[in-house]
Each structure stands twice: as structure tokens, then as C-alpha cells.
Amino acid sequence: KTITGGSYPQFKKLHIGNGLATPTYFTSAKYFLNLTDLTLSPNAFSKNTSAVTLYFDYMVNLTNESIANLVTNLADRTGKTTNTIRLPIAIGNRMTEEQITTLQNKNWTVTFV
């Protein structure tokens, strides 16, 4: 799904269920700059069969709990097509090597922008 334009509020909280099977683009900075609480359902993004890139570029204010939830609940893609997650450098600077390695071991390419 694409969230751009329109009259969306500035989100503080966002939950992503496990029913999404297509790429999700969070492309409008003004809606996600204030996002602090991101939660994913367990095994999120497990249903897609082709490569997916998650563009979380503007989620610069995520809490440490949100980062941990993302690492824990993002689907394990081992044996499937590698997916990519893009995160802001500010989040990358707060992630542990263990968190980054966990994502990579789940067959996700982690990119910081």
C-alpha cells in the first residue's frame, strides 16, 4: 500500500498486521516524522512470495521498544526471496549489532539511509 498526500494526520502510533503481502511505502515524511510507536504482528510480511522492500526511511523517532518489536516480529525469510528493510541512519545508530544480525539471519537486507 502507498500512503502519500491526502489529509493523513501525523501518526504517533502505527500497527502493521500480518496480512500485508505487498510492498509498503511510507513515503511522505510529514506523516511519519513524529512516529514513535511502531508494532508489527508476529511473522509480519511472511505472505509475500516476491522480493519486498520496506521503506521506513522517515521513522526517525522510533522508541527502542519499537525497534525491538520490529526485529522480533519481522518474518523469517530463510529459504525464500531476500527482502530489504530501509531504516534511517538515526535508528541504525541505536540498533545493536545483535539486532542487525538477527534481521540479516532472517534473510533481510538492512539498509540505512
C-alpha positions as a printed NumPy array, in Angstrom:
array([[  0.   ,   0.   ,   0.   ],
       [  1.16 ,   3.554,  -0.569],
       [  0.494,   6.346,   1.889],
       [  1.121,   9.696,   0.217],
       [ -0.68 ,  13.008,   0.009],
       [ -4.211,  13.419,   1.264],
       [ -5.224,  14.52 ,   4.716],
       [ -3.467,  11.953,   6.885],
       [ -2.631,  13.018,  10.441],
       [  0.87 ,  12.994,  11.811],
       [  0.995,   9.483,  13.193],
       [  2.357,   8.775,  16.674],
       [  1.46 ,   5.067,  16.646],
       [  1.214,   2.548,  13.829],
       [  0.416,  -1.171,  13.923],
       [  1.157,  -3.364,  10.923],
       [ -0.754,  -6.643,  10.849],
       [  0.481,  -9.848,   9.277],
       [ -1.948,  -9.714,   6.357],
       [  0.215,  -7.427,   4.228],
       [  1.778,  -9.291,   1.335],
       [  2.817,  -6.398,  -0.888],
       [  5.476,  -3.718,  -0.5  ],
       [  4.598,  -0.987,   1.935],
       [  5.82 ,   2.508,   1.229],
       [  5.854,   5.167,   3.907],
       [  6.947,   7.899,   1.529],
       [  5.583,  11.085,   2.995],
       [  7.963,  12.365,   5.667],
       [  5.499,  14.746,   7.265],
       [  3.267,  11.87 ,   8.354],
       [  5.933,   9.699,   9.965],
       [  8.499,  12.072,  11.451],
       [  6.639,  12.037,  14.781],
       [  6.003,   8.296,  14.779],
       [  7.368,   6.795,  17.983],
       [  5.392,   3.589,  18.482],
       [  5.561,   1.013,  15.69 ],
       [  4.321,  -2.519,  16.319],
       [  4.202,  -5.473,  13.976],
       [  2.126,  -8.594,  14.334],
       [  4.221, -11.748,  14.735],
       [  5.614, -13.023,  11.445],
       [  4.858,  -9.745,   9.665],
       [  5.387,  -9.734,   5.889],
       [  5.545, -13.531,   5.682],
       [  2.933, -13.896,   2.947],
       [  4.792, -12.263,   0.086],
       [  6.404, -14.577,  -2.449],
       [  8.472, -11.994,  -4.304],
       [ 11.079,  -9.544,  -3.071],
       [  9.762,  -6.708,  -0.943],
       [ 11.406,  -3.509,   0.219],
       [ 10.034,  -1.838,   3.337],
       [ 10.675,   1.882,   3.141],
       [ 10.767,   3.057,   6.755],
       [ 13.094,   5.945,   5.825],
       [ 11.316,   8.665,   7.786],
       [ 10.647,   6.821,  11.031],
       [ 13.471,   8.585,  12.849],
       [ 11.838,   8.769,  16.289],
       [ 11.012,   5.133,  16.966],
       [ 11.399,   4.034,  20.565],
       [ 13.843,   1.283,  21.495],
       [ 10.801,  -0.894,  22.22 ],
       [  9.543,  -0.328,  18.663],
       [ 12.923,  -1.286,  17.232],
       [ 12.972,  -4.464,  19.335],
       [  9.41 ,  -5.313,  18.214],
       [ 10.39 ,  -4.861,  14.583],
       [ 13.414,  -7.145,  14.937],
       [ 11.419,  -9.811,  16.79 ],
       [  8.283,  -9.843,  14.646],
       [  9.573,  -9.338,  11.121],
       [  9.123, -12.647,   9.267],
       [ 11.976, -15.09 ,   8.916],
       [ 12.619, -15.272,   5.148],
       [ 15.177, -18.101,   5.342],
       [ 14.909, -20.209,   2.205],
       [ 12.754, -17.574,   0.49 ],
       [ 13.451, -14.475,  -1.567],
       [ 15.557, -11.948,   0.335],
       [ 13.678,  -8.81 ,   1.343],
       [ 15.053,  -5.373,   2.176],
       [ 14.238,  -3.017,   5.012],
       [ 15.336,   0.617,   4.788],
       [ 15.726,   2.449,   8.071],
       [ 17.002,   5.919,   8.898],
       [ 20.623,   6.256,   9.962],
       [ 19.39 ,   7.652,  13.297],
       [ 17.722,   4.296,  14.007],
       [ 20.72 ,   2.351,  12.739],
       [ 22.923,   4.223,  15.193],
       [ 20.712,   2.98 ,  18.045],
       [ 20.447,  -0.634,  16.917],
       [ 22.748,  -3.24 ,  18.394],
       [ 24.91 ,  -5.466,  16.229],
       [ 22.807,  -8.353,  17.518],
       [ 19.59 ,  -6.726,  16.215],
       [ 21.095,  -6.097,  12.78 ],
       [ 22.495,  -9.639,  12.65 ],
       [ 19.105, -11.058,  13.666],
       [ 17.447,  -9.292,  10.726],
       [ 20.165, -10.474,   8.359],
       [ 19.818, -14.04 ,   9.667],
       [ 16.099, -13.789,   8.858],
       [ 17.148, -13.133,   5.23 ],
       [ 16.527,  -9.376,   5.286],
       [ 18.978,  -6.923,   3.776],
       [ 19.258,  -3.964,   6.146],
       [ 19.953,  -0.573,   4.564],
       [ 20.392,   2.691,   6.442],
       [ 19.551,   5.916,   4.6  ]])
